[in-house]
């Protein structure tokens, strides 16, 4: 076995055998080449909005219309993210954020007092959001279709004439519509809320 000037070893047949350092270097180069081919556009970077304080106030109205009432808990993650990002990054005003949630689908049953035990975690989180300034509004028509009068809902909820009416009202006042998670138009009753409503 002989060692050549290039740092490689050769066996008796003259075949090249790379030393360990050469193998490691080759592995690194191959991995870097593969990464460059799989992700040729570099890396993302974090960048908050530098002009956010010029916005003065963020305003969003959430469209709640979910087949499965438990979806409310998942969509609350989005509202929580908005509240946290506003607190962390601005705008830095006295009232930097206004959020309204309009419920007008099967998920409205979550806000009925009779269902508190079933949806306790979701309702407690909603009450916490309400204490932070999030406004909760329920469609009178959807509530009635589920057998609920205004007094049947939790105290942090306001019953309004109609869900679409409320969504149009807030958009006319400059609120952006956030329908994340909202499903296709859904009647107030679904297979997921049959046990939560008041039957007439």
N, C-alpha and C positions, 0 to 999 in steps of 0.2 A: 504494500500500500504506500502511495507517495502523496505528498502535499505539494500542490502547485502554488505559483505566486498569487493566484486569485483567491486563495483561502479555501479552495475546494479539495477534497480528497479523491483519489482515484483508486479503484481496485486493480487487481492483476490484469484484468481484461481491458483496462483503460477507460472504464465507464466512470462517469462523473458521479461522485457522492457528495452532496452538500453537507456542510457541518451544521450543527444545531442553530447557530446564529443566522446562517443563510436561510434555513428553513423558516425560522421565525419572521425574518424580514420578508421573505416571499409570501408568507401567510398574511402579514399586515398589508402588503401591497395589493394582494388579491382581494382582501376584504374591503379596502378603501376603494378599489376599482368597482367592486360589486355595489357598494353603497352609492357611489357616484352615478352608476347606471340606474339604480332603483329610485334614487331621490336626487335628481340632477339640479334642483332649484334652490339648494342651500337650506338654511334653517329659519324658522319663523322667529320673530322677536316680539316682546311685549311692548305695547305703546298705548298708554291712556290718551284720551283726547286733550290736547294742549289748550284748546280754546273752550273747554267745557264751561268755564265760569261766564263766558259770554252768552251762554244759553239761558242762564238765570234759573229756569225751572223746567223739569221734565214732567210730562203729564201722560199717563197711560190708562186706558180703560181695557180691562180684561173681559173677554167674551167666554163665559162658562156655559157650555152646552155639551155635556158628555154623556155618552150612553151608560158608562159605568161610574157611579158616584165616587168610587174610591180614587178615580183619576184626579180629583181635587187635590189630594195629598201630594201627588207627583208634580202638578202644575204649581203648587205652592213653592216648590224649589226654585222656580223661575222668578216668582215674586220676591222670595228671600234673596236671590242673587241680585235683583235690581236694587233692593233696599241697601244691601251691603256695598255694592259697587258705588252707589250714590254717596253713602256715608264715607267711603274710602277715597273716592276720586272726584266728587263734586257733581253738580255745582255746589259751591260753598255759600249758600244763601240762607236766610232765616227759614224759608220754606222751599227747599230745593226740589221736592218731589211730591206729586199728587198721583195717587193710584186709586182707581175704582174697580171693583169686581162686580160684574153683572151676571147673576145666575138665572138661567131661564130654561134649563133642561132637566133631565132626570136627577142630576146631582143636587138640585135644590133641596131634596129630602135630607141631605147632610145637615142642613141648617135648622131642621125641625127639632124642637126641644125633646120630643118623644124618642128621637133617635140618638140622643147624646151618648148613651152608653156604647152603642155600636160604632159611632164615629168620633169618639172622645178625642183621640190624638189630633185628628184633622180639625175639629171644632176648637180645641184649645189653641191650636196654632193660628186659626183664623182670628180668634179673640185677641191673641198677641199682636197680630198684624193690625187689627183694628185699634189697639192701644198705640200703635206706632203711626197711626194716621190713615191706614188703608180703609176705604169706605166700601161696605158690602151692600149691594142692592139686589133685591129679588123681584122677579116678574110676578105681578099679581095674578095673571092668567095661568102661568105654570103652577103657582102655589095652589090656586083654586082647583086646577085639574088633579092635583095630588091630594086634595082634601084639606089644605092648610089655609087658615086665616092668618092675618098678620101677627096676632097674639100667640100663634103656635110656633113662631120662629124665635130664635135667640135674639136678645136685646141689642146686639151690635149690628143687626140686619135692618135695613129700611125697605119696605115694600113699595115698589113704583108701578105706574100704570101698565107698562109692558117692557119686556126685555129689549126688543128691537128699537123701541122708542127711546129707552135709556142710552143704548149704544149710539143712536143718531144724535141725541142731545149732547153727549160728551164729545163726540167727534166735531160737532158744530162749535164747541167751546175750545177746540184746539187740542184735544186729547188724541194721542195716537192709538189706533185699535190694535190690541194684541190678542190674537186668537190662537195662540200656541196651545196645541193639544185639543182644541175644539174639533169635534167630529162633524160629519155632514149634518145638515139640519135634523134635529132629533126631537120627537114629541116628548112631552113631559113625563110620559110613562115608558119604562123599558123593562126588559127581563131582569135587570139588575136592581131595580128599586121597588119591586112588587111588594116586598115585606116591609117597606119603609113608609108607605103612603097610607092615607085614611080612606077606606073604601066606603062609598055611600050606599 
